[in-house]
Amino acid sequence: MKRNARIALLVLLAAGLWLALKPTLGNRRFTFLPFRWSEYFDLMDFWLNLGAFAMLGMTVWLAFGTLEKAFSRLWMMTGGITLLNILLELVQSSIPGRAMDMADVWAGLIGCVGGIGCGMVLQLFSIGKKSGGKEPQVLFLDQTGRLGGAELMLLDIAAARAADSEVILFHDGEFRTALENAGVKTTVQRLSEEASTVDKQAGLKSVLRSLPGILQLMLRIVQAARSFDVVYANTAKALIIGGPAARLAGRPLIFHLHDIIADGHFSLLNQQALVHCANFCAQSVIANSEATKDAFIACGGRAELCVVIPNGFRIPTERTAATQVSSLRASLGIPPQAWTVLMAGRLAHWKGQHVLLEALKAVPAAHAILLGDALFTDEDREYARGLHAQAEAPELAGRVHFAGFQKETMPYFDLADAVVHASVHPEPFGRVIVEGMLACKPVIAARAGGAAEIVQHEQTGLLVAPGSAGELAEALLRLKNEPSLACDIAQRAQQMAQDIYALNAVQEKIEAVIRQTASRELSQETETAANQPLQQVA
Ligand code: UDP
């Protein structure tokens, strides 16, 4: 802290203490003032106490408060100062003719909390400044340490601009390791236990319980955000916490929308919270498909914020060697010639692995690999246990292979004869569909959401009704029994995927949004500016 600031603090502290101690200086207020005046101030006792303790609270906060430990310090300081206040009142009550005044205690308490609040605000605005560098400095936020589809996309975006980016994760995990291996500076700012358990379906009670944890993390992000030009929220919780934080820090916000904001994915309360937060805090919303964009708008989201940019993928130049594929087959216990279908992605009810297992019963001798794990909730873990039980059915015995979560997925795609996507709710994008296409495998996908945008039925894949094991079984039998159809579809799809989903092109579009958003001065933002449509970059 600078010398002048320290002196100013000491002066404030002295003034605060003097005002707080005034009752002990005698039987009157402001003993150096004429008696008349003193009586007048006596009437204002409540307000004087409030002001005195506000000054004291603010001074103590500025001297010792840190935003990282905002809540614990707030309670500690308020408690300490209130004790001091009560002590002063007790001393005062021992002076003949004066009694303990509870109104003064309350005034002190209110003043102290208000003063600490002012101290926090002053601290927030005195830290960090914009980079002023050539490339916009971006602070990415993501709620999880696990590697889901949204995180894999962020990994590629952040790695491509590692020198000008930092990532804050709300949980530790393999995602942090992957980011650090890619040279991206990453820190973990933990979200409290209560706030972590709030999921997409959460109701009011659990949201309220999680508030202290959320506010604390928000303050830390405000502090961090002030050293960047743009804040980029990559997940729903990252938006809810990072959106207000970006606003408080005076930085523009990009929200990368990887979810369909609708029933089945989010509770009504969460839908409203997300959309209002995006409307109020974000300067740009990157939707990963028309389906996510449409759902956002249908829920009340501002259309002019949105731009649709699909996920991007590295186009592999080499595929897995045949020997490696054979040994993978053997290690999974799949016979050498068995027709095999791959379903990749986390194990969760809405992803529909159970639909594939049901369909597989009608496809004799076919094997299925389930690649992925239950990543996020207890419900998912329970579902995963159910899948293992389902695979024990006599009609499926030995034909379902659980491969767990694998960082290197390409060998599994190369092993498969077909790739299945079977989400029972509309898929926001469906990375595994494009990955199957790039591996030159015929893909069957559920006809809804982003999946239906990627796959052109009969041309670049087969579409089936979501949740229909019967239709899925039929499509599987077609691909199994008509190898030339399977081959044609796979080749057309591979060409299309290489043309549309190449990572470089997608990264350029995202960079354009970042530059465009960074160039908007938030301080000058008015309703009119915020309502200006985002220039199309897709
Ligand atoms: N994935 C992976 N390892 C696994 C299973 C899946 O890396 O064991 C990857 C998969 O290749 C895909 C992503 O996880 O890139 C899942 O993305 P998708 O859009 O299909 O689903 P999301 O997880 O985003 O709902």
Residues whose N, C-alpha, C, O or C-beta is under 5 A from the ligand:
A	BS01	UDP	L147 G148 G149 A150 L152 A344 G345 L371 G372 G404 F405 Q406 K407 T409 G430 R431 V432
